[in-house]
Amino acid sequence: MNEKNEIKDVSKVYNYWLTSSDSDYAVMLTLYQSKSYSWALFLGHIAIEKLIKAWFVKNNGKHPPFTFAGKQRRTGNIR
């Protein structure tokens, strides 16, 4: 039986998160060059979060939790 959170096509979801992160990173660079530093920092954080989600999908075969950074830090599961 498939678990509710399990992904059928891991590579498709993994590539989605990578592509989305790359796009956000490109926008971040544009914002940084236009000296919108606060927005560039915000988009940088979003790009990194999407990379973490890609890592999670690749290593667990499941959709990442809506937000998991706090729990993972507390339990020490990010290595």
mmCIF file of the N, C-alpha and C atoms, coordinates in Angstrom:
data_MODEL
# 
_entry.id   MODEL 
# 
loop_
_atom_site.group_PDB 
_atom_site.id 
_atom_site.type_symbol 
_atom_site.label_atom_id 
_atom_site.label_alt_id 
_atom_site.label_comp_id 
_atom_site.label_asym_id 
_atom_site.label_entity_id 
_atom_site.label_seq_id 
_atom_site.pdbx_PDB_ins_code 
_atom_site.Cartn_x 
_atom_site.Cartn_y 
_atom_site.Cartn_z 
_atom_site.occupancy 
_atom_site.B_iso_or_equiv 
_atom_site.pdbx_formal_charge 
_atom_site.auth_seq_id 
_atom_site.auth_comp_id 
_atom_site.auth_asym_id 
_atom_site.auth_atom_id 
_atom_site.pdbx_PDB_model_num 
ATOM 1   N N  . MET A 1 1  ? 0.841  -1.181 0.000   1.00 0.00 ? 1  MET A N  1 
ATOM 2   C CA . MET A 1 1  ? 0.000  0.000  0.000   1.00 0.00 ? 1  MET A CA 1 
ATOM 3   C C  . MET A 1 1  ? 0.888  1.248  0.000   1.00 0.00 ? 1  MET A C  1 
ATOM 4   N N  . ASN A 1 2  ? 0.541  2.232  -0.833  1.00 0.00 ? 2  ASN A N  1 
ATOM 5   C CA . ASN A 1 2  ? 1.304  3.468  -0.889  1.00 0.00 ? 2  ASN A CA 1 
ATOM 6   C C  . ASN A 1 2  ? 0.926  4.386  0.259   1.00 0.00 ? 2  ASN A C  1 
ATOM 7   N N  . GLU A 1 3  ? 1.944  4.950  0.864   1.00 0.00 ? 3  GLU A N  1 
ATOM 8   C CA . GLU A 1 3  ? 1.729  5.928  1.901   1.00 0.00 ? 3  GLU A CA 1 
ATOM 9   C C  . GLU A 1 3  ? 1.233  7.216  1.252   1.00 0.00 ? 3  GLU A C  1 
ATOM 10  N N  . LYS A 1 4  ? 0.417  7.970  1.940   1.00 0.00 ? 4  LYS A N  1 
ATOM 11  C CA . LYS A 1 4  ? -0.196 9.181  1.392   1.00 0.00 ? 4  LYS A CA 1 
ATOM 12  C C  . LYS A 1 4  ? 0.835  10.168 0.846   1.00 0.00 ? 4  LYS A C  1 
ATOM 13  N N  . ASN A 1 5  ? 1.955  10.286 1.479   1.00 0.00 ? 5  ASN A N  1 
ATOM 14  C CA . ASN A 1 5  ? 2.982  11.266 1.132   1.00 0.00 ? 5  ASN A CA 1 
ATOM 15  C C  . ASN A 1 5  ? 4.007  10.736 0.127   1.00 0.00 ? 5  ASN A C  1 
ATOM 16  N N  . GLU A 1 6  ? 3.930  9.474  -0.243  1.00 0.00 ? 6  GLU A N  1 
ATOM 17  C CA . GLU A 1 6  ? 4.906  8.836  -1.129  1.00 0.00 ? 6  GLU A CA 1 
ATOM 18  C C  . GLU A 1 6  ? 4.775  9.358  -2.558  1.00 0.00 ? 6  GLU A C  1 
ATOM 19  N N  . ILE A 1 7  ? 5.907  9.495  -3.252  1.00 0.00 ? 7  ILE A N  1 
ATOM 20  C CA . ILE A 1 7  ? 5.947  10.031 -4.610  1.00 0.00 ? 7  ILE A CA 1 
ATOM 21  C C  . ILE A 1 7  ? 6.134  8.895  -5.602  1.00 0.00 ? 7  ILE A C  1 
ATOM 22  N N  . LYS A 1 8  ? 5.343  8.910  -6.683  1.00 0.00 ? 8  LYS A N  1 
ATOM 23  C CA . LYS A 1 8  ? 5.483  7.886  -7.724  1.00 0.00 ? 8  LYS A CA 1 
ATOM 24  C C  . LYS A 1 8  ? 6.675  8.173  -8.626  1.00 0.00 ? 8  LYS A C  1 
ATOM 25  N N  . ASP A 1 9  ? 6.866  9.433  -8.996  1.00 0.00 ? 9  ASP A N  1 
ATOM 26  C CA . ASP A 1 9  ? 7.960  9.818  -9.893  1.00 0.00 ? 9  ASP A CA 1 
ATOM 27  C C  . ASP A 1 9  ? 8.893  10.788 -9.168  1.00 0.00 ? 9  ASP A C  1 
ATOM 28  N N  . VAL A 1 10 ? 9.812  10.234 -8.402  1.00 0.00 ? 10 VAL A N  1 
ATOM 29  C CA . VAL A 1 10 ? 10.723 11.030 -7.571  1.00 0.00 ? 10 VAL A CA 1 
ATOM 30  C C  . VAL A 1 10 ? 11.549 11.999 -8.417  1.00 0.00 ? 10 VAL A C  1 
ATOM 31  N N  . SER A 1 11 ? 12.054 11.545 -9.553  1.00 0.00 ? 11 SER A N  1 
ATOM 32  C CA . SER A 1 11 ? 12.909 12.420 -10.372 1.00 0.00 ? 11 SER A CA 1 
ATOM 33  C C  . SER A 1 11 ? 12.149 13.643 -10.875 1.00 0.00 ? 11 SER A C  1 
ATOM 34  N N  . LYS A 1 12 ? 10.874 13.487 -11.181 1.00 0.00 ? 12 LYS A N  1 
ATOM 35  C CA . LYS A 1 12 ? 10.070 14.626 -11.651 1.00 0.00 ? 12 LYS A CA 1 
ATOM 36  C C  . LYS A 1 12 ? 9.917  15.673 -10.548 1.00 0.00 ? 12 LYS A C  1 
ATOM 37  N N  . VAL A 1 13 ? 9.605  15.246 -9.348  1.00 0.00 ? 13 VAL A N  1 
ATOM 38  C CA . VAL A 1 13 ? 9.432  16.169 -8.230  1.00 0.00 ? 13 VAL A CA 1 
ATOM 39  C C  . VAL A 1 13 ? 10.780 16.779 -7.831  1.00 0.00 ? 13 VAL A C  1 
ATOM 40  N N  . TYR A 1 14 ? 11.812 15.963 -7.814  1.00 0.00 ? 14 TYR A N  1 
ATOM 41  C CA . TYR A 1 14 ? 13.163 16.434 -7.511  1.00 0.00 ? 14 TYR A CA 1 
ATOM 42  C C  . TYR A 1 14 ? 13.579 17.530 -8.501  1.00 0.00 ? 14 TYR A C  1 
ATOM 43  N N  . ASN A 1 15 ? 13.371 17.274 -9.794  1.00 0.00 ? 15 ASN A N  1 
ATOM 44  C CA . ASN A 1 15 ? 13.727 18.265 -10.819 1.00 0.00 ? 15 ASN A CA 1 
ATOM 45  C C  . ASN A 1 15 ? 12.879 19.524 -10.713 1.00 0.00 ? 15 ASN A C  1 
ATOM 46  N N  . TYR A 1 16 ? 11.624 19.378 -10.295 1.00 0.00 ? 16 TYR A N  1 
ATOM 47  C CA . TYR A 1 16 ? 10.782 20.564 -10.077 1.00 0.00 ? 16 TYR A CA 1 
ATOM 48  C C  . TYR A 1 16 ? 11.422 21.480 -9.045  1.00 0.00 ? 16 TYR A C  1 
ATOM 49  N N  . TRP A 1 17 ? 11.822 20.914 -7.902  1.00 0.00 ? 17 TRP A N  1 
ATOM 50  C CA . TRP A 1 17 ? 12.409 21.740 -6.847  1.00 0.00 ? 17 TRP A CA 1 
ATOM 51  C C  . TRP A 1 17 ? 13.725 22.365 -7.300  1.00 0.00 ? 17 TRP A C  1 
ATOM 52  N N  . LEU A 1 18 ? 14.539 21.625 -8.043  1.00 0.00 ? 18 LEU A N  1 
ATOM 53  C CA . LEU A 1 18 ? 15.798 22.181 -8.538  1.00 0.00 ? 18 LEU A CA 1 
ATOM 54  C C  . LEU A 1 18 ? 15.563 23.311 -9.531  1.00 0.00 ? 18 LEU A C  1 
ATOM 55  N N  . THR A 1 19 ? 14.657 23.107 -10.469 1.00 0.00 ? 19 THR A N  1 
ATOM 56  C CA . THR A 1 19 ? 14.362 24.126 -11.479 1.00 0.00 ? 19 THR A CA 1 
ATOM 57  C C  . THR A 1 19 ? 13.783 25.379 -10.830 1.00 0.00 ? 19 THR A C  1 
ATOM 58  N N  . SER A 1 20 ? 12.898 25.182 -9.895  1.00 0.00 ? 20 SER A N  1 
ATOM 59  C CA . SER A 1 20 ? 12.292 26.307 -9.189  1.00 0.00 ? 20 SER A CA 1 
ATOM 60  C C  . SER A 1 20 ? 13.343 27.081 -8.388  1.00 0.00 ? 20 SER A C  1 
ATOM 61  N N  . SER A 1 21 ? 14.253 26.358 -7.758  1.00 0.00 ? 21 SER A N  1 
ATOM 62  C CA . SER A 1 21 ? 15.337 26.998 -7.011  1.00 0.00 ? 21 SER A CA 1 
ATOM 63  C C  . SER A 1 21 ? 16.253 27.786 -7.941  1.00 0.00 ? 21 SER A C  1 
ATOM 64  N N  . ASP A 1 22 ? 16.583 27.222 -9.085  1.00 0.00 ? 22 ASP A N  1 
ATOM 65  C CA . ASP A 1 22 ? 17.429 27.922 -10.066 1.00 0.00 ? 22 ASP A CA 1 
ATOM 66  C C  . ASP A 1 22 ? 16.779 29.220 -10.521 1.00 0.00 ? 22 ASP A C  1 
ATOM 67  N N  . SER A 1 23 ? 15.483 29.186 -10.756 1.00 0.00 ? 23 SER A N  1 
ATOM 68  C CA . SER A 1 23 ? 14.751 30.378 -11.177 1.00 0.00 ? 23 SER A CA 1 
ATOM 69  C C  . SER A 1 23 ? 14.782 31.455 -10.092 1.00 0.00 ? 23 SER A C  1 
ATOM 70  N N  . ASP A 1 24 ? 14.537 31.053 -8.860  1.00 0.00 ? 24 ASP A N  1 
ATOM 71  C CA . ASP A 1 24 ? 14.583 32.000 -7.743  1.00 0.00 ? 24 ASP A CA 1 
ATOM 72  C C  . ASP A 1 24 ? 15.986 32.575 -7.564  1.00 0.00 ? 24 ASP A C  1 
ATOM 73  N N  . TYR A 1 25 ? 16.989 31.757 -7.766  1.00 0.00 ? 25 TYR A N  1 
ATOM 74  C CA . TYR A 1 25 ? 18.370 32.212 -7.650  1.00 0.00 ? 25 TYR A CA 1 
ATOM 75  C C  . TYR A 1 25 ? 18.682 33.285 -8.701  1.00 0.00 ? 25 TYR A C  1 
ATOM 76  N N  . ALA A 1 26 ? 18.205 33.085 -9.929  1.00 0.00 ? 26 ALA A N  1 
ATOM 77  C CA . ALA A 1 26 ? 18.423 34.068 -10.993 1.00 0.00 ? 26 ALA A CA 1 
ATOM 78  C C  . ALA A 1 26 ? 17.759 35.398 -10.636 1.00 0.00 ? 26 ALA A C  1 
ATOM 79  N N  . VAL A 1 27 ? 16.553 35.341 -10.105 1.00 0.00 ? 27 VAL A N  1 
ATOM 80  C CA . VAL A 1 27 ? 15.866 36.563 -9.683  1.00 0.00 ? 27 VAL A CA 1 
ATOM 81  C C  . VAL A 1 27 ? 16.617 37.213 -8.526  1.00 0.00 ? 27 VAL A C  1 
ATOM 82  N N  . MET A 1 28 ? 17.121 36.392 -7.611  1.00 0.00 ? 28 MET A N  1 
ATOM 83  C CA . MET A 1 28 ? 17.888 36.911 -6.485  1.00 0.00 ? 28 MET A CA 1 
ATOM 84  C C  . MET A 1 28 ? 19.093 37.711 -6.974  1.00 0.00 ? 28 MET A C  1 
ATOM 85  N N  . LEU A 1 29 ? 19.805 37.186 -7.963  1.00 0.00 ? 29 LEU A N  1 
ATOM 86  C CA . LEU A 1 29 ? 20.968 37.895 -8.494  1.00 0.00 ? 29 LEU A CA 1 
ATOM 87  C C  . LEU A 1 29 ? 20.567 39.236 -9.119  1.00 0.00 ? 29 LEU A C  1 
ATOM 88  N N  . THR A 1 30 ? 19.456 39.259 -9.837  1.00 0.00 ? 30 THR A N  1 
ATOM 89  C CA . THR A 1 30 ? 18.961 40.505 -10.432 1.00 0.00 ? 30 THR A CA 1 
ATOM 90  C C  . THR A 1 30 ? 18.609 41.522 -9.339  1.00 0.00 ? 30 THR A C  1 
ATOM 91  N N  . LEU A 1 31 ? 17.937 41.057 -8.306  1.00 0.00 ? 31 LEU A N  1 
ATOM 92  C CA . LEU A 1 31 ? 17.597 41.946 -7.195  1.00 0.00 ? 31 LEU A CA 1 
ATOM 93  C C  . LEU A 1 31 ? 18.850 42.471 -6.496  1.00 0.00 ? 31 LEU A C  1 
ATOM 94  N N  . TYR A 1 32 ? 19.816 41.613 -6.318  1.00 0.00 ? 32 TYR A N  1 
ATOM 95  C CA . TYR A 1 32 ? 21.068 42.034 -5.678  1.00 0.00 ? 32 TYR A CA 1 
ATOM 96  C C  . TYR A 1 32 ? 21.778 43.093 -6.521  1.00 0.00 ? 32 TYR A C  1 
ATOM 97  N N  . GLN A 1 33 ? 21.829 42.878 -7.828  1.00 0.00 ? 33 GLN A N  1 
ATOM 98  C CA . GLN A 1 33 ? 22.488 43.837 -8.720  1.00 0.00 ? 33 GLN A CA 1 
ATOM 99  C C  . GLN A 1 33 ? 21.766 45.180 -8.749  1.00 0.00 ? 33 GLN A C  1 
ATOM 100 N N  . SER A 1 34 ? 20.454 45.161 -8.502  1.00 0.00 ? 34 SER A N  1 
ATOM 101 C CA . SER A 1 34 ? 19.707 46.425 -8.464  1.00 0.00 ? 34 SER A CA 1 
ATOM 102 C C  . SER A 1 34 ? 19.690 47.021 -7.053  1.00 0.00 ? 34 SER A C  1 
ATOM 103 N N  . LYS A 1 35 ? 20.469 46.451 -6.168  1.00 0.00 ? 35 LYS A N  1 
ATOM 104 C CA . LYS A 1 35 ? 20.643 46.896 -4.776  1.00 0.00 ? 35 LYS A CA 1 
ATOM 105 C C  . LYS A 1 35 ? 19.381 46.766 -3.923  1.00 0.00 ? 35 LYS A C  1 
ATOM 106 N N  . SER A 1 36 ? 18.525 45.832 -4.280  1.00 0.00 ? 36 SER A N  1 
ATOM 107 C CA . SER A 1 36 ? 17.367 45.491 -3.446  1.00 0.00 ? 36 SER A CA 1 
ATOM 108 C C  . SER A 1 36 ? 17.788 44.336 -2.536  1.00 0.00 ? 36 SER A C  1 
ATOM 109 N N  . TYR A 1 37 ? 18.643 44.671 -1.607  1.00 0.00 ? 37 TYR A N  1 
ATOM 110 C CA . TYR A 1 37 ? 19.301 43.648 -0.800  1.00 0.00 ? 37 TYR A CA 1 
ATOM 111 C C  . TYR A 1 37 ? 18.341 42.829 0.070   1.00 0.00 ? 37 TYR A C  1 
ATOM 112 N N  . SER A 1 38 ? 17.342 43.477 0.642   1.00 0.00 ? 38 SER A N  1 
ATOM 113 C CA . SER A 1 38 ? 16.398 42.733 1.493   1.00 0.00 ? 38 SER A CA 1 
ATOM 114 C C  . SER A 1 38 ? 15.640 41.682 0.687   1.00 0.00 ? 38 SER A C  1 
ATOM 115 N N  . TRP A 1 39 ? 15.175 42.070 -0.508  1.00 0.00 ? 39 TRP A N  1 
ATOM 116 C CA . TRP A 1 39 ? 14.446 41.125 -1.348  1.00 0.00 ? 39 TRP A CA 1 
ATOM 117 C C  . TRP A 1 39 ? 15.384 40.052 -1.901  1.00 0.00 ? 39 TRP A C  1 
ATOM 118 N N  . ALA A 1 40 ? 16.615 40.439 -2.201  1.00 0.00 ? 40 ALA A N  1 
ATOM 119 C CA . ALA A 1 40 ? 17.585 39.444 -2.674  1.00 0.00 ? 40 ALA A CA 1 
ATOM 120 C C  . ALA A 1 40 ? 17.842 38.403 -1.589  1.00 0.00 ? 40 ALA A C  1 
ATOM 121 N N  . LEU A 1 41 ? 17.984 38.858 -0.356  1.00 0.00 ? 41 LEU A N  1 
ATOM 122 C CA . LEU A 1 41 ? 18.194 37.935 0.760   1.00 0.00 ? 41 LEU A CA 1 
ATOM 123 C C  . LEU A 1 41 ? 16.986 37.013 0.929   1.00 0.00 ? 41 LEU A C  1 
ATOM 124 N N  . PHE A 1 42 ? 15.790 37.584 0.820   1.00 0.00 ? 42 PHE A N  1 
ATOM 125 C CA . PHE A 1 42 ? 14.577 36.774 0.943   1.00 0.00 ? 42 PHE A CA 1 
ATOM 126 C C  . PHE A 1 42 ? 14.535 35.691 -0.135  1.00 0.00 ? 42 PHE A C  1 
ATOM 127 N N  . LEU A 1 43 ? 14.798 36.069 -1.388  1.00 0.00 ? 43 LEU A N  1 
ATOM 128 C CA . LEU A 1 43 ? 14.760 35.076 -2.480  1.00 0.00 ? 43 LEU A CA 1 
ATOM 129 C C  . LEU A 1 43 ? 15.891 34.054 -2.328  1.00 0.00 ? 43 LEU A C  1 
ATOM 130 N N  . GLY A 1 44 ? 17.035 34.479 -1.793  1.00 0.00 ? 44 GLY A N  1 
ATOM 131 C CA . GLY A 1 44 ? 18.115 33.531 -1.536  1.00 0.00 ? 44 GLY A CA 1 
ATOM 132 C C  . GLY A 1 44 ? 17.688 32.473 -0.533  1.00 0.00 ? 44 GLY A C  1 
ATOM 133 N N  . HIS A 1 45 ? 16.987 32.901 0.490   1.00 0.00 ? 45 HIS A N  1 
ATOM 134 C CA . HIS A 1 45 ? 16.502 31.963 1.505   1.00 0.00 ? 45 HIS A CA 1 
ATOM 135 C C  . HIS A 1 45 ? 15.482 30.995 0.900   1.00 0.00 ? 45 HIS A C  1 
ATOM 136 N N  . ILE A 1 46 ? 14.623 31.492 0.025   1.00 0.00 ? 46 ILE A N  1 
ATOM 137 C CA . ILE A 1 46 ? 13.633 30.633 -0.638  1.00 0.00 ? 46 ILE A CA 1 
ATOM 138 C C  . ILE A 1 46 ? 14.339 29.613 -1.540  1.00 0.00 ? 46 ILE A C  1 
ATOM 139 N N  . ALA A 1 47 ? 15.355 30.075 -2.279  1.00 0.00 ? 47 ALA A N  1 
ATOM 140 C CA . ALA A 1 47 ? 16.099 29.174 -3.173  1.00 0.00 ? 47 ALA A CA 1 
ATOM 141 C C  . ALA A 1 47 ? 16.768 28.053 -2.371  1.00 0.00 ? 47 ALA A C  1 
ATOM 142 N N  . ILE A 1 48 ? 17.348 28.401 -1.238  1.00 0.00 ? 48 ILE A N  1 
ATOM 143 C CA . ILE A 1 48 ? 17.997 27.392 -0.393  1.00 0.00 ? 48 ILE A CA 1 
ATOM 144 C C  . ILE A 1 48 ? 16.965 26.414 0.169   1.00 0.00 ? 48 ILE A C  1 
ATOM 145 N N  . GLU A 1 49 ? 15.827 26.936 0.588   1.00 0.00 ? 49 GLU A N  1 
ATOM 146 C CA . GLU A 1 49 ? 14.780 26.051 1.116   1.00 0.00 ? 49 GLU A CA 1 
ATOM 147 C C  . GLU A 1 49 ? 14.330 25.050 0.055   1.00 0.00 ? 49 GLU A C  1 
ATOM 148 N N  . LYS A 1 50 ? 14.229 25.491 -1.195  1.00 0.00 ? 50 LYS A N  1 
ATOM 149 C CA . LYS A 1 50 ? 13.833 24.594 -2.273  1.00 0.00 ? 50 LYS A CA 1 
ATOM 150 C C  . LYS A 1 50 ? 14.904 23.539 -2.549  1.00 0.00 ? 50 LYS A C  1 
ATOM 151 N N  . LEU A 1 51 ? 16.175 23.900 -2.393  1.00 0.00 ? 51 LEU A N  1 
ATOM 152 C CA . LEU A 1 51 ? 17.250 22.910 -2.532  1.00 0.00 ? 51 LEU A CA 1 
ATOM 153 C C  . LEU A 1 51 ? 17.148 21.851 -1.434  1.00 0.00 ? 51 LEU A C  1 
ATOM 154 N N  . ILE A 1 52 ? 16.812 22.287 -0.229  1.00 0.00 ? 52 ILE A N  1 
ATOM 155 C CA . ILE A 1 52 ? 16.642 21.342 0.880   1.00 0.00 ? 52 ILE A CA 1 
ATOM 156 C C  . ILE A 1 52 ? 15.462 20.412 0.589   1.00 0.00 ? 52 ILE A C  1 
ATOM 157 N N  . LYS A 1 53 ? 14.389 20.962 0.016   1.00 0.00 ? 53 LYS A N  1 
ATOM 158 C CA . LYS A 1 53 ? 13.241 20.127 -0.331  1.00 0.00 ? 53 LYS A CA 1 
ATOM 159 C C  . LYS A 1 53 ? 13.608 19.116 -1.414  1.00 0.00 ? 53 LYS A C  1 
ATOM 160 N N  . ALA A 1 54 ? 14.419 19.535 -2.389  1.00 0.00 ? 54 ALA A N  1 
ATOM 161 C CA . ALA A 1 54 ? 14.882 18.601 -3.426  1.00 0.00 ? 54 ALA A CA 1 
ATOM 162 C C  . ALA A 1 54 ? 15.683 17.473 -2.781  1.00 0.00 ? 54 ALA A C  1 
ATOM 163 N N  . TRP A 1 55 ? 16.558 17.825 -1.875  1.00 0.00 ? 55 TRP A N  1 
ATOM 164 C CA . TRP A 1 55 ? 17.357 16.821 -1.160  1.00 0.00 ? 55 TRP A CA 1 
ATOM 165 C C  . TRP A 1 55 ? 16.438 15.853 -0.411  1.00 0.00 ? 55 TRP A C  1 
ATOM 166 N N  . PHE A 1 56 ? 15.421 16.404 0.269   1.00 0.00 ? 56 PHE A N  1 
ATOM 167 C CA . PHE A 1 56 ? 14.490 15.581 1.038   1.00 0.00 ? 56 PHE A CA 1 
ATOM 168 C C  . PHE A 1 56 ? 13.769 14.581 0.133   1.00 0.00 ? 56 PHE A C  1 
ATOM 169 N N  . VAL A 1 57 ? 13.283 15.068 -1.009  1.00 0.00 ? 57 VAL A N  1 
ATOM 170 C CA . VAL A 1 57 ? 12.566 14.206 -1.958  1.00 0.00 ? 57 VAL A CA 1 
ATOM 171 C C  . VAL A 1 57 ? 13.481 13.091 -2.458  1.00 0.00 ? 57 VAL A C  1 
ATOM 172 N N  . LYS A 1 58 ? 14.697 13.458 -2.842  1.00 0.00 ? 58 LYS A N  1 
ATOM 173 C CA . LYS A 1 58 ? 15.637 12.474 -3.389  1.00 0.00 ? 58 LYS A CA 1 
ATOM 174 C C  . LYS A 1 58 ? 15.987 11.403 -2.359  1.00 0.00 ? 58 LYS A C  1 
ATOM 175 N N  . ASN A 1 59 ? 16.132 11.783 -1.114  1.00 0.00 ? 59 ASN A N  1 
ATOM 176 C CA . ASN A 1 59 ? 16.577 10.848 -0.084  1.00 0.00 ? 59 ASN A CA 1 
ATOM 177 C C  . ASN A 1 59 ? 15.453 10.092 0.618   1.00 0.00 ? 59 ASN A C  1 
ATOM 178 N N  . ASN A 1 60 ? 14.220 10.593 0.524   1.00 0.00 ? 60 ASN A N  1 
ATOM 179 C CA . ASN A 1 60 ? 13.118 9.966  1.252   1.00 0.00 ? 60 ASN A CA 1 
ATOM 180 C C  . ASN A 1 60 ? 12.009 9.438  0.360   1.00 0.00 ? 60 ASN A C  1 
ATOM 181 N N  . GLY A 1 61 ? 11.968 9.889  -0.904  1.00 0.00 ? 61 GLY A N  1 
ATOM 182 C CA . GLY A 1 61 ? 10.917 9.437  -1.803  1.00 0.00 ? 61 GLY A CA 1 
ATOM 183 C C  . GLY A 1 61 ? 9.531  9.909  -1.411  1.00 0.00 ? 61 GLY A C  1 
ATOM 184 N N  . LYS A 1 62 ? 9.467  10.966 -0.610  1.00 0.00 ? 62 LYS A N  1 
ATOM 185 C CA . LYS A 1 62 ? 8.205  11.519 -0.131  1.00 0.00 ? 62 LYS A CA 1 
ATOM 186 C C  . LYS A 1 62 ? 8.206  13.025 -0.350  1.00 0.00 ? 62 LYS A C  1 
ATOM 187 N N  . HIS A 1 63 ? 7.001  13.597 -0.372  1.00 0.00 ? 63 HIS A N  1 
ATOM 188 C CA . HIS A 1 63 ? 6.902  15.051 -0.429  1.00 0.00 ? 63 HIS A CA 1 
ATOM 189 C C  . HIS A 1 63 ? 7.394  15.623 0.894   1.00 0.00 ? 63 HIS A C  1 
ATOM 190 N N  . PRO A 1 64 ? 8.119  16.729 0.836   1.00 0.00 ? 64 PRO A N  1 
ATOM 191 C CA . PRO A 1 64 ? 8.599  17.318 2.090   1.00 0.00 ? 64 PRO A CA 1 
ATOM 192 C C  . PRO A 1 64 ? 7.443  17.922 2.877   1.00 0.00 ? 64 PRO A C  1 
ATOM 193 N N  . PRO A 1 65 ? 7.596  17.983 4.186   1.00 0.00 ? 65 PRO A N  1 
ATOM 194 C CA . PRO A 1 65 ? 6.584  18.668 4.995   1.00 0.00 ? 65 PRO A CA 1 
ATOM 195 C C  . PRO A 1 65 ? 6.499  20.136 4.567   1.00 0.00 ? 65 PRO A C  1 
ATOM 196 N N  . PHE A 1 66 ? 5.397  20.768 4.868   1.00 0.00 ? 66 PHE A N  1 
ATOM 197 C CA . PHE A 1 66 ? 5.228  22.176 4.499   1.00 0.00 ? 66 PHE A CA 1 
ATOM 198 C C  . PHE A 1 66 ? 6.420  22.987 4.988   1.00 0.00 ? 66 PHE A C  1 
ATOM 199 N N  . THR A 1 67 ? 6.770  22.826 6.224   1.00 0.00 ? 67 THR A N  1 
ATOM 200 C CA . THR A 1 67 ? 7.990  23.414 6.751   1.00 0.00 ? 67 THR A CA 1 
ATOM 201 C C  . THR A 1 67 ? 8.592  22.391 7.700   1.00 0.00 ? 67 THR A C  1 
ATOM 202 N N  . PHE A 1 68 ? 9.871  22.157 7.581   1.00 0.00 ? 68 PHE A N  1 
ATOM 203 C CA . PHE A 1 68 ? 10.462 21.109 8.403   1.00 0.00 ? 68 PHE A CA 1 
ATOM 204 C C  . PHE A 1 68 ? 11.792 21.497 9.020   1.00 0.00 ? 68 PHE A C  1 
ATOM 205 N N  . ALA A 1 69 ? 12.283 22.682 8.729   1.00 0.00 ? 69 ALA A N  1 
ATOM 206 C CA . ALA A 1 69 ? 13.619 23.060 9.193   1.00 0.00 ? 69 ALA A CA 1 
ATOM 207 C C  . ALA A 1 69 ? 13.722 23.025 10.714  1.00 0.00 ? 69 ALA A C  1 
ATOM 208 N N  . GLY A 1 70 ? 12.723 23.550 11.403  1.00 0.00 ? 70 GLY A N  1 
ATOM 209 C CA . GLY A 1 70 ? 12.778 23.570 12.865  1.00 0.00 ? 70 GLY A CA 1 
ATOM 210 C C  . GLY A 1 70 ? 12.825 22.180 13.455  1.00 0.00 ? 70 GLY A C  1 
ATOM 211 N N  . LYS A 1 71 ? 11.954 21.302 12.990  1.00 0.00 ? 71 LYS A N  1 
ATOM 212 C CA . LYS A 1 71 ? 11.929 19.931 13.508  1.00 0.00 ? 71 LYS A CA 1 
ATOM 213 C C  . LYS A 1 71 ? 13.213 19.202 13.187  1.00 0.00 ? 71 LYS A C  1 
ATOM 214 N N  . GLN A 1 72 ? 13.722 19.348 11.961  1.00 0.00 ? 72 GLN A N  1 
ATOM 215 C CA . GLN A 1 72 ? 14.948 18.652 11.578  1.00 0.00 ? 72 GLN A CA 1 
ATOM 216 C C  . GLN A 1 72 ? 16.133 19.141 12.412  1.00 0.00 ? 72 GLN A C  1 
ATOM 217 N N  . ARG A 1 73 ? 16.190 20.430 12.691  1.00 0.00 ? 73 ARG A N  1 
ATOM 218 C CA . ARG A 1 73 ? 17.285 20.949 13.517  1.00 0.00 ? 73 ARG A CA 1 
ATOM 219 C C  . ARG A 1 73 ? 17.186 20.371 14.926  1.00 0.00 ? 73 ARG A C  1 
ATOM 220 N N  . ARG A 1 74 ? 15.970 20.314 15.475  1.00 0.00 ? 74 ARG A N  1 
ATOM 221 C CA . ARG A 1 74 ? 15.798 19.815 16.827  1.00 0.00 ? 74 ARG A CA 1 
ATOM 222 C C  . ARG A 1 74 ? 16.136 18.333 16.944  1.00 0.00 ? 74 ARG A C  1 
ATOM 223 N N  . THR A 1 75 ? 15.809 17.563 15.909  1.00 0.00 ? 75 THR A N  1 
ATOM 224 C CA . THR A 1 75 ? 16.050 16.121 15.981  1.00 0.00 ? 75 THR A CA 1 
ATOM 225 C C  . THR A 1 75 ? 17.411 15.745 15.409  1.00 0.00 ? 75 THR A C  1 
ATOM 226 N N  . GLY A 1 76 ? 18.081 16.690 14.749  1.00 0.00 ? 76 GLY A N  1 
ATOM 227 C CA . GLY A 1 76 ? 19.411 16.418 14.210  1.00 0.00 ? 76 GLY A CA 1 
ATOM 228 C C  . GLY A 1 76 ? 19.417 15.574 12.968  1.00 0.00 ? 76 GLY A C  1 
ATOM 229 N N  . ASN A 1 77 ? 18.311 15.574 12.193  1.00 0.00 ? 77 ASN A N  1 
ATOM 230 C CA . ASN A 1 77 ? 18.227 14.724 11.015  1.00 0.00 ? 77 ASN A CA 1 
ATOM 231 C C  . ASN A 1 77 ? 18.830 15.337 9.760   1.00 0.00 ? 77 ASN A C  1 
ATOM 232 N N  . ILE A 1 78 ? 19.257 16.586 9.803   1.00 0.00 ? 78 ILE A N  1 
ATOM 233 C CA . ILE A 1 78 ? 19.938 17.186 8.642   1.00 0.00 ? 78 ILE A CA 1 
ATOM 234 C C  . ILE A 1 78 ? 21.425 17.002 8.849   1.00 0.00 ? 78 ILE A C  1 
ATOM 235 N N  . ARG A 1 79 ? 22.046 16.329 7.869   1.00 0.00 ? 79 ARG A N  1 
ATOM 236 C CA . ARG A 1 79 ? 23.489 16.066 7.984   1.00 0.00 ? 79 ARG A CA 1 
ATOM 237 C C  . ARG A 1 79 ? 24.179 16.563 6.761   1.00 0.00 ? 79 ARG A C  1 
# 
